[in-house]
Amino acid sequence: MSKKTINNLRKEFPLLKRKINNKPLIYLDNAATTQKPNYVIKCLQEYYTKYNANVHRGLYTLSEQATIEYEHARSTIAQFLHAQPPEIIFTSGTTASLNMLARMLEHTINKDDEIVITIMEHHSNLVPWQELAKRKQAKLKFIALTKDLYLNMEEAAKLITTKTKILAFAYVSNVLGAIVPAQELINLAKKINPNIITIIDAAQAVPYFDINVKELNCDFLAFSGHKVMGPTGIGILYGKFSLLNSLPPVNFGGEMIKEVTQNDASWNELPYKLEPGTPNIADAIALGKAIEYLNQLPREKLLQDLHKLTKYTVEQLQTIPHLEILSNQYSPHPIITFSIKGIHPHDIAEILNRDNICIRAGTHCAMPLHKYLNIPATSRISLYYYNTIQEIDLLTKSLKKVVKIFQ
Ligand SMILES: Cc1ncc(COP(=O)(O)O)c(C=O)c1O
């Protein structure tokens, strides 16, 4: 995308215009959450001002309109993932999707069964499995990394066995930016145990690349709306129809039932079986709009530019004394994690904030990974389509200032 087009894109994100202390906002924490375009923001206002009503219930115009829009969002997301609409369950986000799934799969796990994840997991794709393993006295196993911090596929081949019931992994690490060869890993796992349940945490993948659940042949996939320009509080659990249909619901209430007696209940069809109560209607519709917005962007070109910007950022960071890049320096994925010798990441983030530069500091909800790498905490820059070279130049200048302060 030419410079002019990036500027046009930026104009569609009102928050990017914000100044604090007369300094422009430089938002480099996109792996935590992305900014929202007017297209999404306006849709939220439209829902609340024009057709706010509960879905699937009312026999009046507002409710019918809300239902049509809500189901339209589901279809948009289904198409985006190459799935069918009943396979798309609205949840409050990746964390909620994975927690719900862990409880839905609980009855399939027995003592000494294995659950395999990777050492790179976000706590959201670790703790639900850890808790499940504890409840069922199952074994939680971690696939480690290669020397250059990619998933060790040779180790995966040894770790996954016929006892492995669940394989759950992040498509992209939120700390290292490492992309897991998802299809290869799933094929490998299914070869070892055809009945294994494969689960992809796609929170950091969906914002960047096309996902085809049919090609990946994953059983489940989760992502969050807010990381892909949609609102907070909304996310997706995709599941293969046959699996979603056969697994028991774990949350109960209105809408998810077919019939209720004093002593029993039967379940509604998919996807409603797994969406009890009033859903997050406005945000679901807005997530549909975010995906529509993403679909109409020149994504291939934007991604190419983003890869160039990532390379440029790495080159600039390498000019800063005592700075060490932890994430893979040759990975084009726009997540760059680093440390500066002798300076705590919180101090770095705090000083950058004085220049209105937003980056992340800490363990990024991946404590076991930091422990594995023997690093207490790190700083993380994550870029999105609207970031520019000028912003990286200001970041570099500001980081040089940080180093000087601590010299
Ligand atoms: C890889 C990964 N998984 C899961 C999550 C959790 O997402 P959420 O907090 O939106 O549920 C995140 C958020 O940073 C993430 O990066």
The ligand as a MOL file (V3000), in Angstrom:
LIG
                    3D

  0  0  0     0  0            999 V3000
M  V30 BEGIN CTAB
M  V30 COUNTS 16 16 0 0 0
M  V30 BEGIN ATOM
M  V30 1 C -2.4450 -16.3550 21.8140 0
M  V30 2 C -3.5230 -15.8070 22.6980 0
M  V30 3 N -4.4450 -16.6230 23.1840 0
M  V30 4 C -5.4520 -16.1980 23.9540 0
M  V30 5 C -5.5540 -14.8680 24.2960 0
M  V30 6 C -6.6840 -14.4360 25.1580 0
M  V30 7 O -7.5680 -13.5950 24.4780 0
M  V30 8 P -8.7410 -12.8690 25.2350 0
M  V30 9 O -8.1120 -12.1680 26.4040 0
M  V30 10 O -9.3070 -11.9340 24.2400 0
M  V30 11 O -9.7100 -13.9080 25.6690 0
M  V30 12 C -4.6090 -13.9680 23.8290 0
M  V30 13 C -4.6590 -12.5590 24.2190 0
M  V30 14 O -3.6620 -11.8780 24.2750 0
M  V30 15 C -3.5680 -14.4460 23.0000 0
M  V30 16 O -2.6290 -13.6350 22.5170 0
M  V30 END ATOM
M  V30 BEGIN BOND
M  V30 1 1 1 2
M  V30 2 1 2 3
M  V30 3 2 2 15
M  V30 4 2 3 4
M  V30 5 1 4 5
M  V30 6 1 5 6
M  V30 7 2 5 12
M  V30 8 1 6 7
M  V30 9 1 7 8
M  V30 10 2 8 9
M  V30 11 1 8 10
M  V30 12 1 8 11
M  V30 13 1 12 13
M  V30 14 1 12 15
M  V30 15 2 13 14
M  V30 16 1 15 16
M  V30 END BOND
M  V30 END CTAB
M  END
